[in-house]
Amino acid sequence: AQSVSQHNHHVILSEAASLELGCNYSYGGTVNLFWYVQYPGQHLQLLLKYFSGDPLVKGIKGFEAEFIKSKFSFNLRKPSVQWSDTAEYFCAANTGKLIFGQGTTLQVKP
Amino acid sequence: EPEVTQTPSHQVTQMGQEVILRCVPISNHLYFYWYRQILGQKVEFLVSFYNNEISEKSEIFDDQFSVERPDGSNFTLKIRSTKLEDSAMYFCASSGRSDYPRLREQYFGPGTRLTVT
Protein backbone atom coordinates (compact mmCIF):
# COMPACT_ATOMS: atom_id res chain seq x y z
CA ALA A 1 0.00 0.00 0.00
CA GLN A 2 1.12 3.52 -0.68
CA SER A 3 2.26 5.34 2.42
CA VAL A 4 4.31 8.26 3.62
CA SER A 5 5.98 8.41 7.00
CA GLN A 6 7.63 11.23 8.87
CA HIS A 7 9.99 10.21 11.62
CA ASN A 8 10.01 13.32 13.73
CA HIS A 9 6.70 14.24 15.34
CA HIS A 10 7.83 17.20 17.37
CA VAL A 11 11.07 19.11 16.87
CA ILE A 12 12.28 21.98 19.02
CA LEU A 13 15.15 24.14 17.78
CA SER A 14 16.74 27.42 18.65
CA GLU A 15 16.90 30.17 16.06
CA ALA A 16 19.79 29.79 13.60
CA ALA A 17 19.96 26.02 14.13
CA SER A 18 19.88 23.80 11.07
CA LEU A 19 16.80 21.75 10.31
CA GLU A 20 16.29 18.37 8.73
CA LEU A 21 12.91 16.67 8.77
CA GLY A 22 12.73 13.11 7.57
CA CYS A 23 10.21 11.75 5.10
CA ASN A 24 10.04 8.27 3.60
CA TYR A 25 7.56 7.00 1.09
CA SER A 26 6.42 3.62 -0.05
CA TYR A 27 5.09 3.58 -3.58
CA GLY A 28 5.83 1.30 -6.49
CA GLY A 29 5.39 3.69 -9.38
CA THR A 30 6.66 7.09 -10.39
CA VAL A 31 6.31 9.33 -7.41
CA ASN A 32 5.77 13.04 -7.09
CA LEU A 33 6.54 14.44 -3.67
CA PHE A 34 5.58 17.59 -1.85
CA TRP A 35 6.25 19.37 1.38
CA TYR A 36 3.43 21.48 2.76
CA VAL A 37 3.58 23.85 5.72
CA GLN A 38 0.76 24.95 7.97
CA TYR A 39 1.46 28.05 10.06
CA PRO A 40 -0.69 28.48 13.17
CA GLY A 41 -4.22 29.41 12.15
CA GLN A 42 -3.48 29.25 8.44
CA HIS A 43 -4.12 26.83 5.61
CA LEU A 44 -1.74 24.29 4.11
CA GLN A 45 0.74 25.97 1.79
CA LEU A 46 3.09 24.35 -0.67
CA LEU A 47 6.75 24.69 0.32
CA LEU A 48 8.29 22.74 -2.53
CA LYS A 49 7.71 19.85 -4.89
CA TYR A 50 9.65 17.19 -6.75
CA PHE A 51 8.43 15.89 -10.07
CA SER A 52 11.57 14.83 -11.92
CA GLY A 53 15.06 16.02 -12.84
CA ASP A 54 17.42 17.52 -10.28
CA PRO A 55 16.82 15.62 -7.04
CA LEU A 56 17.68 18.70 -4.99
CA VAL A 57 14.70 21.02 -5.07
CA LYS A 58 14.53 24.48 -3.65
CA GLY A 59 11.36 25.95 -2.27
CA ILE A 60 10.15 29.09 -0.67
CA LYS A 61 11.59 30.70 2.47
CA GLY A 62 15.00 29.05 2.11
CA PHE A 63 13.77 25.46 2.34
CA GLU A 64 15.12 22.68 0.19
CA ALA A 65 14.58 18.95 -0.08
CA GLU A 66 16.54 16.11 -1.56
CA PHE A 67 14.92 13.17 -3.32
CA ILE A 68 16.99 10.02 -2.79
CA LYS A 69 15.36 7.25 -4.77
CA SER A 70 17.53 4.48 -3.32
CA LYS A 71 16.45 5.41 0.18
CA PHE A 72 12.83 6.25 -0.70
CA SER A 73 13.40 9.52 1.09
CA PHE A 74 12.56 13.18 0.57
CA ASN A 75 13.97 15.02 3.57
CA LEU A 76 13.33 18.69 4.14
CA ARG A 77 16.22 20.96 5.12
CA LYS A 78 16.90 24.53 6.06
CA PRO A 79 20.38 25.73 7.06
CA SER A 80 19.21 28.30 9.61
CA VAL A 81 15.70 28.38 11.04
CA GLN A 82 13.86 31.45 12.24
CA TRP A 83 11.19 31.86 14.88
CA SER A 84 8.70 32.43 12.05
CA ASP A 85 9.31 28.87 10.81
CA THR A 86 7.31 27.58 13.76
CA ALA A 87 4.61 25.53 12.06
CA GLU A 88 3.50 22.03 11.19
CA TYR A 89 5.21 20.42 8.21
CA PHE A 90 3.66 17.70 6.06
CA CYS A 91 5.33 15.48 3.52
CA ALA A 92 2.98 14.11 0.85
CA ALA A 93 3.08 11.88 -2.21
CA ASN A 94 0.80 12.59 -5.13
CA THR A 95 -0.67 9.51 -6.76
CA GLY A 96 -3.60 11.47 -8.15
CA LYS A 97 -4.61 12.08 -4.57
CA LEU A 98 -2.28 13.28 -1.85
CA ILE A 99 -1.06 10.76 0.68
CA PHE A 100 0.23 12.58 3.72
CA GLY A 101 2.71 11.74 6.41
CA GLN A 102 1.82 12.24 10.04
CA GLY A 103 3.18 15.74 10.14
CA THR A 104 6.01 17.25 12.17
CA THR A 105 5.45 20.11 14.56
CA LEU A 106 8.44 22.44 14.52
CA GLN A 107 8.87 24.86 17.39
CA VAL A 108 11.62 27.42 17.01
CA LYS A 109 12.68 29.19 20.19
CA PRO A 110 13.75 32.83 19.80
CA GLU B 1 -3.27 35.66 -5.35
CA PRO B 2 -6.38 33.51 -5.74
CA GLU B 3 -7.27 31.35 -2.76
CA VAL B 4 -9.55 28.50 -1.86
CA THR B 5 -12.09 29.59 0.73
CA GLN B 6 -14.19 27.50 3.08
CA THR B 7 -17.22 28.20 5.23
CA PRO B 8 -17.94 27.97 8.05
CA SER B 9 -14.62 27.98 9.86
CA HIS B 10 -16.16 26.06 12.74
CA GLN B 11 -19.35 24.01 12.80
CA VAL B 12 -20.82 22.39 15.88
CA THR B 13 -23.59 19.87 15.34
CA GLN B 14 -25.38 17.15 17.22
CA MET B 15 -24.95 13.50 16.39
CA GLY B 16 -27.39 12.41 13.70
CA GLN B 17 -27.74 15.84 12.15
CA GLU B 18 -26.87 16.67 8.57
CA VAL B 19 -24.08 19.13 7.85
CA ILE B 20 -22.96 20.80 4.66
CA LEU B 21 -19.44 22.14 4.41
CA ARG B 22 -18.85 24.68 1.70
CA CYS B 23 -15.84 25.47 -0.41
CA VAL B 24 -15.15 27.95 -3.17
CA PRO B 25 -12.24 26.62 -5.24
CA ILE B 26 -9.91 28.78 -7.29
CA SER B 27 -11.97 29.99 -10.22
CA ASN B 28 -10.23 28.36 -13.19
CA HIS B 29 -9.50 25.07 -11.44
CA LEU B 30 -11.12 21.88 -12.65
CA TYR B 31 -10.28 19.28 -10.01
CA PHE B 32 -11.65 19.39 -6.51
CA TYR B 33 -10.85 17.42 -3.39
CA TRP B 34 -11.88 16.93 0.20
CA TYR B 35 -9.50 15.78 2.91
CA ARG B 36 -9.95 15.52 6.64
CA GLN B 37 -7.70 15.45 9.67
CA ILE B 38 -8.89 13.96 12.93
CA LEU B 39 -7.09 15.56 15.84
CA GLY B 40 -3.66 14.02 16.26
CA GLN B 41 -3.90 11.95 13.10
CA LYS B 42 -2.80 12.22 9.46
CA VAL B 43 -4.52 14.29 6.83
CA GLU B 44 -6.61 11.71 4.93
CA PHE B 45 -8.01 11.84 1.42
CA LEU B 46 -11.78 11.59 1.17
CA VAL B 47 -12.80 12.23 -2.42
CA SER B 48 -11.80 13.83 -5.70
CA PHE B 49 -14.23 15.36 -8.18
CA TYR B 50 -13.96 16.32 -11.82
CA ASN B 51 -16.44 17.15 -14.54
CA ASN B 52 -19.35 16.79 -12.13
CA GLU B 53 -18.40 13.28 -11.16
CA ILE B 54 -16.48 11.62 -8.37
CA SER B 55 -13.09 10.55 -9.74
CA GLU B 56 -11.91 8.63 -6.73
CA LYS B 57 -13.06 8.10 -3.16
CA SER B 58 -11.54 6.53 -0.10
CA GLU B 59 -12.98 3.88 2.19
CA ILE B 60 -13.93 6.66 4.59
CA PHE B 61 -16.26 8.19 2.00
CA ASP B 62 -19.25 5.92 2.56
CA ASP B 63 -22.94 6.44 1.82
CA GLN B 64 -23.19 9.06 4.55
CA PHE B 65 -21.00 11.40 2.51
CA SER B 66 -21.80 13.15 -0.74
CA VAL B 67 -20.27 15.95 -2.78
CA GLU B 68 -21.82 18.38 -5.15
CA ARG B 69 -20.93 21.33 -7.30
CA PRO B 70 -24.31 23.06 -7.21
CA ASP B 71 -23.22 26.03 -9.31
CA GLY B 72 -20.15 27.31 -11.09
CA SER B 73 -18.32 28.32 -7.94
CA ASN B 74 -19.21 26.22 -4.91
CA PHE B 75 -18.11 22.71 -4.01
CA THR B 76 -19.87 21.13 -1.05
CA LEU B 77 -19.39 18.13 1.21
CA LYS B 78 -22.52 16.79 2.89
CA ILE B 79 -22.56 14.40 5.79
CA ARG B 80 -26.09 13.03 6.10
CA SER B 81 -26.13 11.78 9.65
CA THR B 82 -23.09 12.84 11.60
CA LYS B 83 -21.34 10.57 14.06
CA LEU B 84 -18.99 11.49 16.89
CA GLU B 85 -16.07 10.10 14.88
CA ASP B 86 -16.77 12.59 12.08
CA SER B 87 -15.32 15.31 14.30
CA ALA B 88 -12.30 16.56 12.39
CA MET B 89 -10.86 19.40 10.36
CA TYR B 90 -12.12 19.18 6.79
CA PHE B 91 -9.97 20.66 4.05
CA CYS B 92 -11.05 21.46 0.54
CA ALA B 93 -8.46 21.65 -2.23
CA SER B 94 -8.49 22.41 -5.93
CA SER B 95 -6.06 22.04 -8.80
CA GLY B 96 -5.80 23.16 -12.38
CA ARG B 97 -5.57 21.29 -15.64
CA SER B 98 -2.84 18.71 -16.13
CA ASP B 99 -2.75 15.57 -18.19
CA TYR B 100 -1.11 13.71 -15.36
CA PRO B 101 -2.99 13.46 -12.05
CA ARG B 102 0.27 13.11 -10.14
CA LEU B 103 1.48 16.47 -11.36
CA ARG B 104 -1.54 18.47 -10.29
CA GLU B 105 -0.57 20.90 -7.56
CA GLN B 106 -3.35 21.13 -5.02
CA TYR B 107 -4.22 24.40 -3.31
CA PHE B 108 -5.86 24.08 0.07
CA GLY B 109 -8.48 26.07 1.88
CA PRO B 110 -8.17 27.02 5.56
CA GLY B 111 -10.41 24.17 6.69
CA THR B 112 -13.67 23.77 8.57
CA ARG B 113 -13.47 22.38 12.06
CA LEU B 114 -16.45 20.09 12.55
CA THR B 115 -17.37 19.18 16.11
CA VAL B 116 -20.05 16.53 16.59
CA THR B 117 -21.53 16.38 20.08
Interface residues (C-beta under 8 A of the other chain):
Chain A: T30 V31 N32 F34 Y36 Q42 H43 L44 Q45 L46 K49 F51 F90 A92 N94 T95 G96 K97 L98 I99 F100 G101 Q102 G103
Chain B: E3 V4 Y33 Y35 Q41 K42 V43 E44 F45 S48 S55 E56 S58 F91 A93 P101 R102 L103 R104 E105 Q106 Y107 F108 G109 P110 G111
